[in-house]
């Protein structure tokens, strides 16, 4: 009895898979599909080398030092103008002859225009303030152009 039940269950399962595959095949085997002639030369604006955007990305940058937390806040407004995600970077430049280090990372794109970003940079290293000139740069890595620059003197 147990063998008959297992055999019946396997048969029903295989039949169900077969019906499911036939159903899926019917969904994708439609006469309404678009026929493309492989010999046609179709224009693709993303691959033909044509510049889609005339304008370059732009950015504004404002820095503010918060002495209570020993942090510099950066407020960035970016107009991407068609630049892809991952091409615009924020770079923090630490003062020379200190134990603080410079960092750089891509800005995340949320909006094409008036994209607002906030970041903070600590000026501490081993619980000591790194005195000197701190700079922040907004760089377009696709052509290494500097979109914005600001600096602060920490004493």
C-alpha positions in Angstrom: 0.0 0.0 0.0 2.8 2.4 0.9 4.6 1.8 -2.5 1.4 2.5 -4.4 0.9 5.8 -2.5 4.5 6.8 -3.2 4.2 5.9 -6.9 0.9 7.8 -7.2 2.5 10.9 -5.6 5.5 10.8 -7.9 3.3 10.4 -10.9 1.1 13.4 -9.9 4.2 15.5 -9.2 5.7 14.8 -12.6 2.4 15.4 -14.4 2.2 18.8 -12.5 5.7 19.8 -13.6 4.8 18.9 -17.2 1.6 21.0 -17.2 3.5 23.9 -15.6 6.2 23.8 -18.3 3.6 23.7 -21.0 1.8 26.7 -19.4 5.1 28.7 -19.3 5.9 27.8 -22.9 2.6 29.1 -24.0 3.2 32.4 -22.2 6.4 33.0 -24.0 5.4 31.5 -27.4 3.2 34.4 -28.5 2.6 35.6 -32.0 2.6 39.2 -30.6 6.4 39.1 -30.1 8.6 41.6 -31.9 10.6 40.2 -34.8 14.0 41.8 -35.3 16.1 41.2 -38.3 19.7 40.6 -37.2 21.0 42.3 -40.4 19.4 45.6 -39.5 21.8 48.3 -38.3 19.9 49.8 -35.3 21.1 53.0 -33.5 21.9 52.5 -29.9 22.4 55.9 -28.2 24.2 54.3 -25.2 26.9 52.6 -27.4 27.4 54.8 -30.4 29.8 57.2 -28.7 27.3 60.1 -28.9 27.4 62.4 -25.9 23.9 62.3 -24.5 24.4 65.2 -22.0 26.0 68.4 -23.0 26.3 69.7 -19.4 28.9 68.6 -17.0 28.1 67.7 -13.4 28.2 70.6 -10.9 28.4 70.8 -7.1 28.5 73.2 -4.3 30.2 72.5 -1.0 30.0 74.2 2.4 32.0 73.2 5.5 31.2 73.9 9.2 33.4 72.9 12.2 31.7 71.6 15.3 34.2 72.0 18.2 32.1 70.1 20.7 32.3 66.9 18.7 35.5 67.7 16.8 33.9 67.1 13.5 33.6 69.0 10.2 30.2 68.8 8.5 30.1 68.9 4.8 26.9 69.9 3.0 26.9 69.1 -0.7 24.4 69.9 -3.5 25.1 68.0 -6.7 23.6 68.5 -10.2 24.5 65.2 -11.9 23.5 66.2 -15.4 23.5 62.7 -16.6 26.7 61.5 -14.9 26.4 57.9 -13.8 26.4 56.7 -10.2 29.9 56.2 -8.8 31.7 58.9 -10.8 31.4 61.8 -8.3 33.6 61.5 -5.2 34.0 63.4 -1.9 37.6 63.5 -0.8 38.7 64.7 2.6 42.3 66.0 2.7 43.9 65.9 6.2 46.6 68.4 7.3 50.1 67.4 6.5 52.4 66.3 9.4 49.5 64.9 11.5 48.3 61.4 12.3 45.0 62.1 10.7 44.4 60.6 7.2 42.7 61.6 4.0 39.7 59.6 2.8 37.7 59.4 -0.5 34.4 57.7 -1.4 31.7 58.0 -4.1 28.6 60.1 -3.4 25.4 58.2 -3.7 23.0 59.5 -6.4 19.4 60.0 -5.2 18.3 62.8 -7.5 19.5 64.1 -10.9 19.3 67.7 -9.8 19.7 69.4 -6.4 20.9 66.1 -4.9 21.6 66.9 -1.2 24.4 65.0 0.6 25.7 65.4 4.2 28.9 64.0 5.6 31.0 64.4 8.7 34.8 64.0 9.2 36.4 63.6 12.6 39.5 65.7 13.2 40.7 63.5 16.0 43.5 61.0 15.9 44.4 59.1 19.1 42.2 61.6 21.0 44.3 64.6 19.7 42.9 67.2 17.4 44.8 67.3 14.0 45.5 71.0 13.7 46.0 72.6 10.3 44.1 73.1 7.1 41.4 70.5 6.3 40.0 70.4 2.8 37.1 68.8 1.1 36.9 68.2 -2.7 34.2 67.1 -5.0 35.8 65.3 -7.9 34.3 63.9 -11.1 36.4 60.7 -11.5 35.3 60.3 -15.2 37.6 63.2 -16.2 39.3 64.0 -12.9 37.7 67.5 -12.9 37.3 69.3 -9.6 33.6 70.3 -9.1 33.9 72.1 -5.8 36.5 72.7 -3.1 36.3 74.2 0.5 38.7 74.3 3.4 38.8 75.1 7.1 41.7 76.0 9.4 41.5 73.9 12.7 43.4 75.4 15.6 
